[in-house]
Amino acid sequence: MVFTDVADTDQLDDILHATYPLLREIKYVITVDRKIIRENVALLENAEVALLPPFSGG
Amino acid sequence: MQQIFCEGAISPLFIAEVIQKYSGDAKIGAYNIFIGQIRADVINQQVVSSIAYTAYKEMALEKMQGIRSEIFNKYPVIEMEVHHSIGSVAAGEICLFVLAASAHRKAAMEACNEIVERVKSELPIWGKECFVEEGYQWKTNH
């Protein structure tokens, strides 16, 4: 998905929660450009954001 | 960036080949290897027949590169290998192979253990446990 005019990850999280309410019930971490973030981060152009559920490799 | 993913199960022959590959390096005095295999777990009377692995590959490879350099800084290891399946792996087949080699056994054992723990907790890989009958559940790591 491509988003425009999203300033930071908190704003993106709000948009996603409004669009997909069931996300509130799911545990995930947010990554920006393949790094896990723990607090709000400004999003630059072409930032790659992902929501990752708990890992279960191995 | 070093590849860690292989499509489907890891064959025992491949593991033998990796050990063979290092046999010429006489600085190595110890290997510790971990082999993870799919269990036919029973969950609510349903039997797991396979696990289908998916991954956020680019991030996993970047993260693995970081882990690799941290391991080499922390332990006197000479070589390390990590191979993880992607796609479907049946019960009884191998899905993870980790090897650490060092001059003496302690470094290999400690490094191998730390690599396995970190592969399971830090790499963005997900396992979908598929049942014999039908349906699935997402695996959780403890």
N, CA and C atoms of all chains as a GROMACS GRO file, in nm:
protein
  600
    1MET      N    1   0.084  -0.120   0.000
    1MET     CA    2   0.000   0.000   0.000
    1MET      C    3   0.088   0.125   0.000
    2VAL      N    4   0.041   0.226  -0.069
    2VAL     CA    5   0.117   0.352  -0.074
    2VAL      C    6   0.034   0.459  -0.004
    3PHE      N    7   0.094   0.528   0.089
    3PHE     CA    8   0.027   0.637   0.161
    3PHE      C    9   0.095   0.768   0.126
    4THR      N   10   0.014   0.873   0.116
    4THR     CA   11   0.075   1.005   0.093
    4THR      C   12   0.036   1.098   0.208
    5ASP      N   13   0.119   1.195   0.232
    5ASP     CA   14   0.095   1.296   0.336
    5ASP      C   15   0.075   1.236   0.475
    6VAL      N   16   0.156   1.141   0.509
    6VAL     CA   17   0.154   1.087   0.646
    6VAL      C   18   0.284   1.131   0.711
    7ALA      N   19   0.271   1.206   0.821
    7ALA     CA   20   0.389   1.270   0.880
    7ALA      C   21   0.477   1.172   0.958
    8ASP      N   22   0.411   1.085   1.035
    8ASP     CA   23   0.489   0.998   1.123
    8ASP      C   24   0.418   0.865   1.148
    9THR      N   25   0.482   0.778   1.222
    9THR     CA   26   0.427   0.643   1.240
    9THR      C   27   0.302   0.644   1.328
   10ASP      N   28   0.292   0.737   1.423
   10ASP     CA   29   0.170   0.745   1.505
   10ASP      C   30   0.049   0.777   1.417
   11GLN      N   31   0.070   0.871   1.326
   11GLN     CA   32  -0.040   0.909   1.236
   11GLN      C   33  -0.079   0.791   1.146
   12LEU      N   34   0.022   0.719   1.098
   12LEU     CA   35  -0.004   0.602   1.013
   12LEU      C   36  -0.081   0.496   1.092
   13ASP      N   37  -0.040   0.473   1.216
   13ASP     CA   38  -0.107   0.376   1.302
   13ASP      C   39  -0.255   0.414   1.321
   14ASP      N   40  -0.281   0.544   1.342
   14ASP     CA   41  -0.419   0.592   1.357
   14ASP      C   42  -0.500   0.565   1.231
   15ILE      N   43  -0.441   0.595   1.116
   15ILE     CA   44  -0.511   0.573   0.988
   15ILE      C   45  -0.543   0.424   0.971
   16LEU      N   46  -0.445   0.341   1.002
   16LEU     CA   47  -0.466   0.196   0.985
   16LEU      C   48  -0.572   0.144   1.082
   17HIS      N   49  -0.570   0.194   1.205
   17HIS     CA   50  -0.671   0.152   1.303
   17HIS      C   51  -0.811   0.194   1.262
   18ALA      N   52  -0.822   0.314   1.203
   18ALA     CA   53  -0.952   0.362   1.158
   18ALA      C   54  -1.002   0.279   1.040
   19THR      N   55  -0.908   0.240   0.951
   19THR     CA   56  -0.945   0.164   0.831
   19THR      C   57  -0.969   0.016   0.863
   20TYR      N   58  -0.885  -0.037   0.953
   20TYR     CA   59  -0.892  -0.180   0.988
   20TYR      C   60  -0.905  -0.194   1.140
   21PRO      N   61  -1.028  -0.177   1.194
   21PRO     CA   62  -1.047  -0.177   1.340
   21PRO      C   63  -0.995  -0.304   1.409
   22LEU      N   64  -0.998  -0.417   1.337
   22LEU     CA   65  -0.954  -0.543   1.399
   22LEU      C   66  -0.805  -0.542   1.434
   23LEU      N   67  -0.731  -0.449   1.376
   23LEU     CA   68  -0.588  -0.437   1.408
   23LEU      C   69  -0.566  -0.411   1.557
   24ARG      N   70  -0.665  -0.350   1.622
   24ARG     CA   71  -0.652  -0.320   1.765
   24ARG      C   72  -0.636  -0.447   1.848
   25GLU      N   73  -0.687  -0.557   1.795
   25GLU     CA   74  -0.684  -0.683   1.871
   25GLU      C   75  -0.560  -0.765   1.841
   26ILE      N   76  -0.474  -0.714   1.756
   26ILE     CA   77  -0.358  -0.791   1.712
   26ILE      C   78  -0.229  -0.729   1.766
   27LYS      N   79  -0.140  -0.817   1.809
   27LYS     CA   80  -0.011  -0.771   1.858
   27LYS      C   81   0.086  -0.760   1.740
   28TYR      N   82   0.151  -0.646   1.729
   28TYR     CA   83   0.250  -0.631   1.622
   28TYR      C   84   0.353  -0.525   1.658
   29VAL      N   85   0.464  -0.528   1.589
   29VAL     CA   86   0.562  -0.419   1.599
   29VAL      C   87   0.567  -0.350   1.463
   30ILE      N   88   0.607  -0.224   1.465
   30ILE     CA   89   0.618  -0.148   1.340
   30ILE      C   90   0.766  -0.137   1.305
   31THR      N   91   0.796  -0.157   1.177
   31THR     CA   92   0.933  -0.132   1.131
   31THR      C   93   0.930  -0.018   1.029
   32VAL      N   94   1.035   0.062   1.029
   32VAL     CA   95   1.056   0.164   0.927
   32VAL      C   96   1.191   0.134   0.864
   33ASP      N   97   1.187   0.116   0.734
   33ASP     CA   98   1.308   0.078   0.660
   33ASP      C   99   1.379  -0.040   0.728
   34ARG      N  100   1.300  -0.138   0.763
   34ARG     CA  101   1.346  -0.268   0.815
   34ARG      C  102   1.409  -0.261   0.954
   35LYS      N  103   1.381  -0.154   1.028
   35LYS     CA  104   1.427  -0.144   1.167
   35LYS      C  105   1.304  -0.132   1.257
   36ILE      N  106   1.302  -0.210   1.365
   36ILE     CA  107   1.190  -0.201   1.458
   36ILE      C  108   1.196  -0.067   1.531
   37ILE      N  109   1.082  -0.001   1.539
   37ILE     CA  110   1.078   0.126   1.613
   37ILE      C  111   0.992   0.109   1.738
   38ARG      N  112   1.030   0.178   1.844
   38ARG     CA  113   0.959   0.166   1.972
   38ARG      C  114   0.880   0.291   2.005
   39GLU      N  115   0.909   0.401   1.936
   39GLU     CA  116   0.833   0.524   1.958
   39GLU      C  117   0.809   0.593   1.825
   40ASN      N  118   0.734   0.703   1.831
   40ASN     CA  119   0.695   0.770   1.708
   40ASN      C  120   0.817   0.815   1.626
   41VAL      N  121   0.811   0.789   1.495
   41VAL     CA  122   0.922   0.824   1.407
   41VAL      C  123   0.865   0.899   1.286
   42ALA      N  124   0.930   1.007   1.248
   42ALA     CA  125   0.888   1.083   1.129
   42ALA      C  126   0.910   0.997   1.004
   43LEU      N  127   0.815   1.007   0.911
   43LEU     CA  128   0.827   0.927   0.788
   43LEU      C  129   0.874   1.015   0.674
   44LEU      N  130   0.987   0.978   0.618
   44LEU     CA  131   1.039   1.049   0.502
   44LEU      C  132   0.981   0.985   0.376
   45GLU      N  133   1.000   1.054   0.264
   45GLU     CA  134   0.948   1.002   0.138
   45GLU      C  135   1.009   0.866   0.108
   46ASN      N  136   0.926   0.777   0.057
   46ASN     CA  137   0.969   0.641   0.021
   46ASN      C  138   1.008   0.553   0.139
   47ALA      N  139   0.966   0.592   0.259
   47ALA     CA  140   0.993   0.507   0.375
   47ALA      C  141   0.918   0.374   0.356
   48GLU      N  142   0.983   0.265   0.396
   48GLU     CA  143   0.922   0.131   0.386
   48GLU      C  144   0.874   0.093   0.526
   49VAL      N  145   0.742   0.087   0.543
   49VAL     CA  146   0.686   0.058   0.676
   49VAL      C  147   0.620  -0.079   0.673
   50ALA      N  148   0.640  -0.155   0.781
   50ALA     CA  149   0.575  -0.287   0.788
   50ALA      C  150   0.520  -0.308   0.928
   51LEU      N  151   0.408  -0.382   0.937
   51LEU     CA  152   0.354  -0.425   1.065
   51LEU      C  153   0.385  -0.573   1.079
   52LEU      N  154   0.459  -0.611   1.182
   52LEU     CA  155   0.503  -0.749   1.193
   52LEU      C  156   0.443  -0.817   1.316
   53PRO      N  157   0.369  -0.925   1.297
   53PRO     CA  158   0.320  -1.002   1.411
   53PRO      C  159   0.437  -1.074   1.479
   54PRO      N  160   0.414  -1.131   1.599
   54PRO     CA  161   0.525  -1.198   1.670
   54PRO      C  162   0.596  -1.301   1.581
   55PHE      N  163   0.728  -1.302   1.589
   55PHE     CA  164   0.807  -1.391   1.504
   55PHE      C  165   0.794  -1.537   1.552
   56SER      N  166   0.799  -1.629   1.458
   56SER     CA  167   0.791  -1.770   1.498
   56SER      C  168   0.872  -1.858   1.405
   57GLY      N  169   0.995  -1.813   1.378
   57GLY     CA  170   1.084  -1.894   1.295
   57GLY      C  171   1.143  -2.008   1.375
   58GLY      N  172   1.217  -2.093   1.306
   58GLY     CA  173   1.286  -2.203   1.371
   58GLY      C  174   1.200  -2.326   1.387
   59MET      N  175   2.504  -0.972   0.063
   59MET     CA  176   2.456  -1.021   0.193
   59MET      C  177   2.440  -1.172   0.188
   60GLN      N  178   2.480  -1.238   0.294
   60GLN     CA  179   2.478  -1.384   0.295
   60GLN      C  180   2.334  -1.436   0.299
   61GLN      N  181   2.306  -1.531   0.214
   61GLN     CA  182   2.172  -1.590   0.208
   61GLN      C  183   2.155  -1.690   0.322
   62ILE      N  184   2.036  -1.695   0.382
   62ILE     CA  185   2.012  -1.799   0.484
   62ILE      C  186   1.892  -1.886   0.448
   63PHE      N  187   1.812  -1.841   0.350
   63PHE     CA  188   1.688  -1.914   0.324
   63PHE      C  189   1.706  -2.020   0.217
   64CYS      N  190   1.644  -2.135   0.240
   64CYS     CA  191   1.639  -2.235   0.134
   64CYS      C  192   1.496  -2.283   0.121
   65GLU      N  193   1.457  -2.308  -0.002
   65GLU     CA  194   1.320  -2.346  -0.032
   65GLU      C  195   1.293  -2.488   0.016
   66GLY      N  196   1.193  -2.503   0.100
   66GLY     CA  197   1.154  -2.636   0.149
   66GLY      C  198   1.249  -2.689   0.256
   67ALA      N  199   1.244  -2.821   0.278
   67ALA     CA  200   1.322  -2.884   0.385
   67ALA      C  201   1.472  -2.877   0.358
   68ILE      N  202   1.549  -2.881   0.467
   68ILE     CA  203   1.695  -2.888   0.457
   68ILE      C  204   1.732  -3.036   0.460
   69SER      N  205   1.808  -3.082   0.360
   69SER     CA  206   1.837  -3.226   0.355
   69SER      C  207   1.956  -3.259   0.445
   70PRO      N  208   1.952  -3.377   0.509
   70PRO     CA  209   2.066  -3.421   0.591
   70PRO      C  210   2.196  -3.424   0.510
   71LEU      N  211   2.185  -3.450   0.382
   71LEU     CA  212   2.302  -3.452   0.295
   71LEU      C  213   2.368  -3.315   0.287
   72PHE      N  214   2.285  -3.211   0.283
   72PHE     CA  215   2.338  -3.074   0.280
   72PHE      C  216   2.418  -3.046   0.407
   73ILE      N  217   2.367  -3.092   0.520
   73ILE     CA  218   2.436  -3.072   0.648
   73ILE      C  219   2.572  -3.143   0.645
   74ALA      N  220   2.572  -3.263   0.592
   74ALA     CA  221   2.698  -3.338   0.578
   74ALA      C  222   2.797  -3.263   0.489
   75GLU      N  223   2.744  -3.202   0.383
   75GLU     CA  224   2.832  -3.128   0.290
   75GLU      C  225   2.895  -3.006   0.356
   76VAL      N  226   2.816  -2.940   0.443
   76VAL     CA  227   2.870  -2.823   0.513
   76VAL      C  228   2.984  -2.866   0.606
   77ILE      N  229   2.966  -2.974   0.677
   77ILE     CA  230   3.071  -3.024   0.766
   77ILE      C  231   3.194  -3.063   0.684
   78GLN      N  232   3.169  -3.128   0.572
   78GLN     CA  233   3.278  -3.167   0.481
   78GLN      C  234   3.357  -3.045   0.433
   79LYS      N  235   3.282  -2.937   0.405
   79LYS     CA  236   3.344  -2.815   0.352
   79LYS      C  237   3.451  -2.760   0.446
   80TYR      N  238   3.429  -2.774   0.577
   80TYR     CA  239   3.523  -2.718   0.674
   80TYR      C  240   3.630  -2.818   0.719
   81SER      N  241   3.621  -2.939   0.671
   81SER     CA  242   3.712  -3.042   0.724
   81SER      C  243   3.859  -3.012   0.692
   82GLY      N  244   3.882  -2.928   0.590
   82GLY     CA  245   4.020  -2.893   0.557
   82GLY      C  246   4.080  -2.787   0.649
   83ASP      N  247   3.994  -2.723   0.729
   83ASP     CA  248   4.042  -2.613   0.814
   83ASP      C  249   4.086  -2.669   0.949
   84ALA      N  250   4.216  -2.692   0.961
   84ALA     CA  251   4.267  -2.759   1.083
   84ALA      C  252   4.280  -2.665   1.203
   85LYS      N  253   4.242  -2.539   1.186
   85LYS     CA  254   4.234  -2.450   1.303
   85LYS      C  255   4.109  -2.484   1.386
   86ILE      N  256   4.010  -2.544   1.318
   86ILE     CA  257   3.885  -2.579   1.387
   86ILE      C  258   3.906  -2.704   1.471
   87GLY      N  259   3.869  -2.694   1.599
   87GLY     CA  260   3.880  -2.810   1.688
   87GLY      C  261   3.745  -2.857   1.738
   88ALA      N  262   3.640  -2.775   1.713
   88ALA     CA  263   3.508  -2.811   1.766
   88ALA      C  264   3.398  -2.750   1.679
   89TYR      N  265   3.294  -2.829   1.658
   89TYR     CA  266   3.172  -2.779   1.596
   89TYR      C  267   3.060  -2.797   1.695
   90ASN      N  268   2.971  -2.701   1.700
   90ASN     CA  269   2.844  -2.726   1.767
   90ASN      C  270   2.738  -2.701   1.663
   91ILE      N  271   2.649  -2.799   1.645
   91ILE     CA  272   2.544  -2.778   1.546
   91ILE      C  273   2.408  -2.794   1.610
   92PHE      N  274   2.312  -2.716   1.562
   92PHE     CA  275   2.174  -2.730   1.605
   92PHE      C  276   2.093  -2.764   1.482
   93ILE      N  277   2.007  -2.865   1.495
   93ILE     CA  278   1.918  -2.903   1.385
   93ILE      C  279   1.776  -2.900   1.437
   94GLY      N  280   1.695  -2.818   1.377
   94GLY     CA  281   1.554  -2.809   1.416
   94GLY      C  282   1.469  -2.889   1.318
   95GLN      N  283   1.377  -2.968   1.372
   95GLN     CA  284   1.294  -3.056   1.290
   95GLN      C  285   1.146  -3.033   1.324
   96ILE      N  286   1.060  -3.046   1.226
   96ILE     CA  287   0.916  -3.022   1.247
   96ILE      C  288   0.855  -3.138   1.326
   97ARG      N  289   0.790  -3.102   1.437
   97ARG     CA  290   0.719  -3.203   1.519
   97ARG      C  291   0.575  -3.216   1.471
   98ALA      N  292   0.522  -3.338   1.479
   98ALA     CA  293   0.380  -3.359   1.449
   98ALA      C  294   0.301  -3.331   1.577
   99ASP      N  295   0.301  -3.205   1.620
   99ASP     CA  296   0.228  -3.167   1.742
   99ASP      C  297   0.079  -3.196   1.728
  100VAL      N  298   0.017  -3.225   1.842
  100VAL     CA  299  -0.128  -3.241   1.843
  100VAL      C  300  -0.188  -3.120   1.914
  101ILE      N  301  -0.270  -3.044   1.842
  101ILE     CA  302  -0.329  -2.922   1.896
  101ILE      C  303  -0.481  -2.934   1.882
  102ASN      N  304  -0.550  -2.940   1.996
  102ASN     CA  305  -0.697  -2.960   1.993
  102ASN      C  306  -0.737  -3.078   1.904
  103GLN      N  307  -0.671  -3.189   1.926
  103GLN     CA  308  -0.697  -3.314   1.851
  103GLN      C  309  -0.662  -3.305   1.702
  104GLN      N  310  -0.600  -3.196   1.661
  104GLN     CA  311  -0.557  -3.185   1.522
  104GLN      C  312  -0.406  -3.206   1.517
  105VAL      N  313  -0.362  -3.284   1.418
  105VAL     CA  314  -0.219  -3.315   1.408
  105VAL      C  315  -0.152  -3.223   1.305
  106VAL      N  316  -0.038  -3.167   1.344
  106VAL     CA  317   0.036  -3.080   1.252
  106VAL      C  318   0.104  -3.168   1.147
  107SER      N  319   0.077  -3.139   1.020
  107SER     CA  320   0.138  -3.219   0.912
  107SER      C  321   0.258  -3.147   0.850
  108SER      N  322   0.258  -3.014   0.857
  108SER     CA  323   0.368  -2.937   0.800
  108SER      C  324   0.365  -2.796   0.857
  109ILE      N  325   0.476  -2.726   0.839
  109ILE     CA  326   0.478  -2.583   0.870
  109ILE      C  327   0.517  -2.509   0.744
  110ALA      N  328   0.438  -2.405   0.713
  110ALA     CA  329   0.469  -2.321   0.596
  110ALA      C  330   0.533  -2.192   0.648
  111TYR      N  331   0.659  -2.173   0.610
  111TYR     CA  332   0.733  -2.055   0.657
  111TYR      C  333   0.730  -1.942   0.555
  112THR      N  334   0.706  -1.823   0.607
  112THR     CA  335   0.720  -1.702   0.526
  112THR      C  336   0.812  -1.608   0.603
  113ALA      N  337   0.867  -1.510   0.533
  113ALA     CA  338   0.961  -1.419   0.599
  113ALA      C  339   0.959  -1.282   0.532
  114TYR      N  340   0.998  -1.184   0.607
  114TYR     CA  341   1.029  -1.050   0.553
  114TYR      C  342   1.179  -1.059   0.523
  115LYS      N  343   1.206  -1.110   0.403
  115LYS     CA  344   1.342  -1.158   0.373
  115LYS      C  345   1.449  -1.049   0.383
  116GLU      N  346   1.421  -0.933   0.324
  116GLU     CA  347   1.524  -0.828   0.324
  116GLU      C  348   1.564  -0.790   0.466
  117MET      N  349   1.460  -0.776   0.553
  117MET     CA  350   1.490  -0.739   0.691
  117MET      C  351   1.562  -0.854   0.763
  118ALA      N  352   1.518  -0.977   0.738
  118ALA     CA  353   1.580  -1.093   0.804
  118ALA      C  354   1.729  -1.102   0.769
  119LEU      N  355   1.761  -1.078   0.642
  119LEU     CA  356   1.901  -1.089   0.600
  119LEU      C  357   1.985  -0.976   0.660
  120GLU      N  358   1.927  -0.856   0.667
  120GLU     CA  359   2.000  -0.745   0.730
  120GLU      C  360   2.025  -0.773   0.877
  121LYS      N  361   1.920  -0.822   0.943
  121LYS     CA  362   1.929  -0.852   1.087
  121LYS      C  363   2.032  -0.963   1.111
  122MET      N  364   2.027  -1.064   1.024
  122MET     CA  365   2.120  -1.177   1.041
  122MET      C  366   2.263  -1.132   1.024
  123GLN      N  367   2.286  -1.036   0.935
  123GLN     CA  368   2.421  -0.985   0.916
  123GLN      C  369   2.471  -0.917   1.045
  124GLY      N  370   2.380  -0.843   1.111
  124GLY     CA  371   2.415  -0.780   1.238
  124GLY      C  372   2.446  -0.883   1.345
  125ILE      N  373   2.362  -0.987   1.354
  125ILE     CA  374   2.383  -1.093   1.453
  125ILE      C  375   2.517  -1.161   1.427
  126ARG      N  376   2.542  -1.188   1.298
  126ARG     CA  377   2.667  -1.255   1.260
  126ARG      C  378   2.789  -1.176   1.309
  127SER      N  379   2.790  -1.044   1.285
  127SER     CA  380   2.909  -0.969   1.327
  127SER      C  381   2.917  -0.960   1.479
  128GLU      N  382   2.801  -0.953   1.545
  128GLU     CA  383   2.805  -0.951   1.693
  128GLU      C  384   2.859  -1.082   1.750
  129ILE      N  385   2.821  -1.192   1.688
  129ILE     CA  386   2.869  -1.323   1.735
  129ILE      C  387   3.021  -1.333   1.716
  130PHE      N  388   3.068  -1.289   1.600
  130PHE     CA  389   3.214  -1.296   1.576
  130PHE      C  390   3.291  -1.204   1.671
  131ASN      N  391   3.228  -1.092   1.710
  131ASN     CA  392   3.295  -1.004   1.807
  131ASN      C  393   3.295  -1.060   1.948
  132LYS      N  394   3.188  -1.134   1.980
  132LYS     CA  395   3.169  -1.179   2.118
  132LYS      C  396   3.242  -1.310   2.149
  133TYR      N  397   3.247  -1.400   2.050
  133TYR     CA  398   3.306  -1.533   2.073
  133TYR      C  399   3.420  -1.557   1.974
  134PRO      N  400   3.520  -1.635   2.016
  134PRO     CA  401   3.629  -1.668   1.921
  134PRO      C  402   3.587  -1.780   1.825
  135VAL      N  403   3.483  -1.752   1.746
  135VAL     CA  404   3.438  -1.854   1.650
  135VAL      C  405   3.511  -1.833   1.518
  136ILE      N  406   3.533  -1.942   1.450
  136ILE     CA  407   3.606  -1.939   1.322
  136ILE      C  408   3.508  -1.935   1.206
  137GLU      N  409   3.401  -2.010   1.216
  137GLU     CA  410   3.299  -2.013   1.111
  137GLU      C  411   3.161  -2.023   1.174
  138MET      N  412   3.062  -1.968   1.106
  138MET     CA  413   2.924  -1.995   1.146
  138MET      C  414   2.835  -2.004   1.023
  139GLU      N  415   2.731  -2.085   1.035
  139GLU     CA  416   2.637  -2.106   0.925
  139GLU      C  417   2.496  -2.104   0.982
  140VAL      N  418   2.406  -2.039   0.910
  140VAL     CA  419   2.264  -2.042   0.946
  140VAL      C  420   2.184  -2.071   0.819
  141HIS      N  421   2.101  -2.173   0.825
  141HIS     CA  422   2.014  -2.206   0.712
  141HIS      C  423   1.873  -2.228   0.765
  142HIS      N  424   1.778  -2.156   0.707
  142HIS     CA  425   1.639  -2.165   0.752
  142HIS      C  426   1.550  -2.193   0.631
  143SER      N  427   1.455  -2.282   0.650
  143SER     CA  428   1.362  -2.313   0.540
  143SER      C  429   1.265  -2.199   0.516
  144ILE      N  430   1.220  -2.192   0.392
  144ILE     CA  431   1.110  -2.102   0.356
  144ILE      C  432   1.014  -2.190   0.275
  145GLY      N  433   0.884  -2.163   0.286
  145GLY     CA  434   0.788  -2.251   0.219
  145GLY      C  435   0.754  -2.368   0.309
  146SER      N  436   0.701  -2.473   0.249
  146SER     CA  437   0.644  -2.583   0.327
  146SER      C  438   0.748  -2.689   0.366
  147VAL      N  439   0.745  -2.728   0.496
  147VAL     CA  440   0.833  -2.834   0.546
  147VAL      C  441   0.746  -2.934   0.624
  148ALA      N  442   0.752  -3.059   0.586
  148ALA     CA  443   0.665  -3.161   0.647
  148ALA      C  444   0.718  -3.206   0.783
  149ALA      N  445   0.629  -3.257   0.867
  149ALA     CA  446   0.668  -3.314   0.996
  149ALA      C  447   0.776  -3.420   0.972
  150GLY      N  448   0.880  -3.415   1.056
  150GLY     CA  449   0.990  -3.510   1.040
  150GLY      C  450   1.102  -3.457   0.953
  151GLU      N  451   1.080  -3.342   0.891
  151GLU     CA  452   1.186  -3.283   0.807
  151GLU      C  453   1.254  -3.168   0.882
  152ILE      N  454   1.372  -3.132   0.831
  152ILE     CA  455   1.456  -3.031   0.899
  152ILE      C  456   1.426  -2.892   0.843
  153CYS      N  457   1.410  -2.796   0.937
  153CYS     CA  458   1.375  -2.659   0.897
  153CYS      C  459   1.480  -2.556   0.939
  154LEU      N  460   1.572  -2.595   1.028
  154LEU     CA  461   1.674  -2.500   1.073
  154LEU      C  462   1.805  -2.574   1.099
  155PHE      N  463   1.912  -2.516   1.050
  155PHE     CA  464   2.045  -2.575   1.071
  155PHE      C  465   2.140  -2.462   1.105
  156VAL      N  466   2.198  -2.469   1.224
  156VAL     CA  467   2.294  -2.368   1.269
  156VAL      C  468   2.424  -2.439   1.305
  157LEU      N  469   2.535  -2.385   1.262
  157LEU     CA  470   2.666  -2.442   1.293
  157LEU      C  471   2.758  -2.331   1.343
  158ALA      N  472   2.831  -2.360   1.451
  158ALA     CA  473   2.938  -2.270   1.495
  158ALA      C  474   3.063  -2.355   1.511
  159ALA      N  475   3.174  -2.305   1.461
  159ALA     CA  476   3.301  -2.377   1.468
  159ALA      C  477   3.404  -2.289   1.536
  160SER      N  478   3.484  -2.352   1.622
  160SER     CA  479   3.586  -2.275   1.694
  160SER      C  480   3.704  -2.368   1.724
  161ALA      N  481   3.809  -2.311   1.783
  161ALA     CA  482   3.924  -2.393   1.819
  161ALA      C  483   3.889  -2.488   1.934
  162HIS      N  484   3.816  -2.435   2.033
  162HIS     CA  485   3.780  -2.513   2.151
  162HIS      C  486   3.629  -2.516   2.168
  163ARG      N  487   3.579  -2.619   2.236
  163ARG     CA  488   3.435  -2.646   2.233
  163ARG      C  489   3.347  -2.538   2.295
  164LYS      N  490   3.396  -2.472   2.399
  164LYS     CA  491   3.307  -2.382   2.474
  164LYS      C  492   3.254  -2.267   2.387
  165ALA      N  493   3.342  -2.207   2.309
  165ALA     CA  494   3.299  -2.096   2.222
  165ALA      C  495   3.196  -2.143   2.121
  166ALA      N  496   3.219  -2.260   2.062
  166ALA     CA  497   3.125  -2.313   1.963
  166ALA      C  498   2.988  -2.338   2.026
  167MET      N  499   2.988  -2.396   2.146
  167MET     CA  500   2.862  -2.430   2.212
  167MET      C  501   2.785  -2.304   2.251
  168GLU      N  502   2.855  -2.208   2.310
  168GLU     CA  503   2.787  -2.086   2.354
  168GLU      C  504   2.739  -2.004   2.234
  169ALA      N  505   2.823  -1.994   2.133
  169ALA     CA  506   2.784  -1.916   2.014
  169ALA      C  507   2.665  -1.981   1.946
  170CYS      N  508   2.668  -2.112   1.928
  170CYS     CA  509   2.559  -2.182   1.860
  170CYS      C  510   2.427  -2.159   1.934
  171ASN      N  511   2.432  -2.170   2.066
  171ASN     CA  512   2.312  -2.150   2.146
  171ASN      C  513   2.256  -2.008   2.127
  172GLU      N  514   2.346  -1.910   2.134
  172GLU     CA  515   2.299  -1.771   2.118
  172GLU      C  516   2.242  -1.746   1.978
  173ILE      N  517   2.306  -1.803   1.876
  173ILE     CA  518   2.256  -1.784   1.739
  173ILE      C  519   2.114  -1.842   1.727
  174VAL      N  520   2.094  -1.963   1.778
  174VAL     CA  521   1.961  -2.026   1.768
  174VAL      C  522   1.855  -1.940   1.838
  175GLU      N  523   1.886  -1.896   1.960
  175GLU     CA  524   1.791  -1.812   2.034
  175GLU      C  525   1.757  -1.685   1.957
  176ARG      N  526   1.860  -1.624   1.899
  176ARG     CA  527   1.838  -1.497   1.830
  176ARG      C  528   1.768  -1.516   1.695
  177VAL      N  529   1.795  -1.626   1.627
  177VAL     CA  530   1.724  -1.656   1.502
  177VAL      C  531   1.574  -1.667   1.531
  178LYS      N  532   1.542  -1.736   1.642
  178LYS     CA  533   1.400  -1.756   1.676
  178LYS      C  534   1.331  -1.628   1.723
  179SER      N  535   1.404  -1.542   1.794
  179SER     CA  536   1.337  -1.425   1.853
  179SER      C  537   1.353  -1.296   1.773
  180GLU      N  538   1.455  -1.287   1.688
  180GLU     CA  539   1.483  -1.158   1.623
  180GLU      C  540   1.461  -1.155   1.472
  181LEU      N  541   1.454  -1.272   1.408
  181LEU     CA  542   1.436  -1.269   1.263
  181LEU      C  543   1.287  -1.272   1.228
  182PRO      N  544   1.245  -1.181   1.135
  182PRO     CA  545   1.104  -1.175   1.097
  182PRO      C  546   1.066  -1.292   1.006
  183ILE      N  547   1.042  -1.405   1.071
  183ILE     CA  548   1.003  -1.529   1.003
  183ILE      C  549   0.878  -1.580   1.075
  184TRP      N  550   0.783  -1.634   0.998
  184TRP     CA  551   0.659  -1.683   1.058
  184TRP      C  552   0.629  -1.824   1.009
  185GLY      N  553   0.582  -1.907   1.104
  185GLY     CA  554   0.548  -2.045   1.070
  185GLY      C  555   0.398  -2.068   1.085
  186LYS      N  556   0.338  -2.117   0.978
  186LYS     CA  557   0.196  -2.151   0.981
  186LYS      C  558   0.186  -2.302   0.996
  187GLU      N  559   0.132  -2.348   1.110
  187GLU     CA  560   0.121  -2.492   1.135
  187GLU      C  561  -0.005  -2.545   1.065
  188CYS      N  562   0.018  -2.627   0.963
  188CYS     CA  563  -0.094  -2.680   0.884
  188CYS      C  564  -0.132  -2.817   0.938
  189PHE      N  565  -0.263  -2.840   0.954
  189PHE     CA  566  -0.311  -2.965   1.012
  189PHE      C  567  -0.337  -3.070   0.904
  190VAL      N  568  -0.330  -3.198   0.948
  190VAL     CA  569  -0.352  -3.310   0.856
  190VAL      C  570  -0.492  -3.299   0.794
  191GLU      N  571  -0.592  -3.278   0.878
  191GLU     CA  572  -0.730  -3.275   0.829
  191GLU      C  573  -0.754  -3.149   0.744
  192GLU      N  574  -0.766  -3.037   0.812
  192GLU     CA  575  -0.774  -2.909   0.742
  192GLU      C  576  -0.749  -2.798   0.841
  193GLY      N  577  -0.724  -2.681   0.791
  193GLY     CA  578  -0.704  -2.565   0.876
  193GLY      C  579  -0.559  -2.548   0.918
  194TYR      N  580  -0.535  -2.442   0.994
  194TYR     CA  581  -0.399  -2.410   1.037
  194TYR      C  582  -0.404  -2.322   1.159
  195GLN      N  583  -0.290  -2.308   1.225
  195GLN     CA  584  -0.276  -2.201   1.324
  195GLN      C  585  -0.136  -2.144   1.313
  196TRP      N  586  -0.123  -2.018   1.354
  196TRP     CA  587   0.010  -1.956   1.348
  196TRP      C  588   0.092  -2.003   1.467
  197LYS      N  589   0.210  -2.052   1.439
  197LYS     CA  590   0.303  -2.099   1.541
  197LYS      C  591   0.341  -1.983   1.634
  198THR      N  592   0.364  -2.017   1.761
  198THR     CA  593   0.420  -1.916   1.854
  198THR      C  594   0.549  -1.972   1.912
  199ASN      N  595   0.648  -1.886   1.928
  199ASN     CA  596   0.776  -1.928   1.987
  199ASN      C  597   0.778  -1.895   2.135
  200HIS      N  598   0.835  -1.986   2.213
  200HIS     CA  599   0.842  -1.963   2.358
  200HIS      C  600   0.985  -1.936   2.402
   0.00000   0.00000   0.00000
